Amino acid sequence: MGGADVDSAGPATPRVVVVGAGPAGVRCAETLVKAGIRPVVVDEGRRSGGQIYRRQPENFTRPYAALYGSEAAKAESIHRTFDSLLEHIDYMPETLIWNIADNHVYTVCGNRQRALAYDALILCTGATDRLMPVKGWQLAGTFSLGGAQVALKSQACAVGSRVVFMGTGALLYLVAAQYAAAGATVAAVLDTSALWRRVAALPKLLAQPRALWKGMLLTASLYRARVPVYFGIRPVAIEGSDDSGVAAVSFRDSMGKTRTLACDAVAMGYHLRPENQLADLARCEFRFDQPTRQWLPLADRDGRSSIDDVYLAGDGARILGADGAEASGELAALAALEDSGARVDSSRMDSLRRKLVKLQRFARGLNQAFPWPAAFAAELVDDTIVCRCEAIRVGELRATLSVTGSREVNRTKAFSRVGMGRCQGRYCGNAAAEIIASDGGVAIEEAGRLRAQAPVKPLPVALEKDS
């Protein structure tokens, strides 16, 4: 690390910026504070905890067990740890980092902008839902799984009076079970993954037997609540109208029979995708990960990126869940300390590495058990919306490919506007790449990835510089 603040009475103290106050960011900040460093912690959220341990508003009094179920103790530990750090960190909540350049992060809070210099930047940016379009998903009442979870945790309300959960992955069952436990009506859980895939993935899933057991208990809780669970389904359409929103979901079951379920809301998602736009702006190298069919920022086992003084931790680097985020956040902080010349506990680093190896094996099992349904992209009908922000239909994207001959997502974006909206491709980027690869007859990695551009999210028109 270079350019640290120098105290005349002691050695140089590096300026460390931690992005995110979820499990990775909290453990990262905790480790830095223990080493005598006062980090700046920048978080888009209003309160710490991230998505998985999102806190309820201050005037809400629901107990931890009701909010977080089997993860209540972990959530409380994260919250209490962060609260104990507040006197020892510079905390910037509700603050967006919209650009990174020349060892500075550029932030905005309200209409106040600020540039923060850093000697080490630790990105704990978390993840967002990974989505595959389905006809009608633009209708009011369609949410991502994460959005449905936010409504329950932050506002103590359900997204509808009769909700269908559709997609695949552990989060599908977690959010559906949370809704059922809260007393909401869950019309059904529609899983695109076949049940036999879970059996085939058992050797890898047994790397984390407690996590596997919790997953089984979640599924059992849905059956106890008499929630219908369908495996190996293929979505057909979310039905309804622009005026009244969602009215039903139609799908083909594992036997090929088309079924329709009445509902007024749909929560959907297919695992998670790392929120890695900031890593891109920091000019980190990316590599294509074939098992998940995603581009991920390159990092060594301790979280060092390809760029000096930039470190990656949590789901923003690899989707390893909350436990993996905690471990990788601490490990990245220790790596940053080690690189600054500080003495670190090598045995602790070895222990964290071993834990992450087990979690990586478990994550491979989850990907095997609940695969991303890449083949669905080729089956999307032309009038399906692919980019909800810009209202671009699949047929328009296919026509762009035909006319321009483009087989790469950024070039296709320039001609079609797919990925140019408010979300900057967070929700349509993966699916658009699959459509391009399928229709263009190229491998998914050849379709490339959408490059991040500043600002990563919309900014106020009028900004004032903070002194």
Secondary structure, DSSP 8 states (H G I E B T S, - for coil): --S-EE-TTS-EE--EEEE--SHHHHHHHHHHHHTT---EEE-SSSSSSTTTT----TT----HHHHHGGGHHHHHHHHHHHHHHGGGSEEE-S-EEEEEETTEEEEEETTEEEEEE-SEEEE---EEE-----TTTTSTTEEEHHHHHHHHHHHS--S-SSEEEEEESHHHHHHHHHHHHTT--EEEEEESS-HHHHHHTHHHHTTSHHHHHHHHHHHHHHHHTT--EE-S-EEEEEEEETTTEEEEEEEE-TTS-EEEEE-SEEEEEESEEE--HHHHHTT--EEEETTTTEEEE-B-TTSBBSSTTEEE-GGGTS--HHHHHHHHHHHHHHHHHHHTT----HHHHHHHHHHHHHHHHHHHHHHHHS---TTHHHH--TTSEEETTTTEEHHHHHHHHHHH---SHHHHHHHH-TT-STTTTTTTHHHHHHHHHHHHT--GGGG------SSSS---SS-EE--
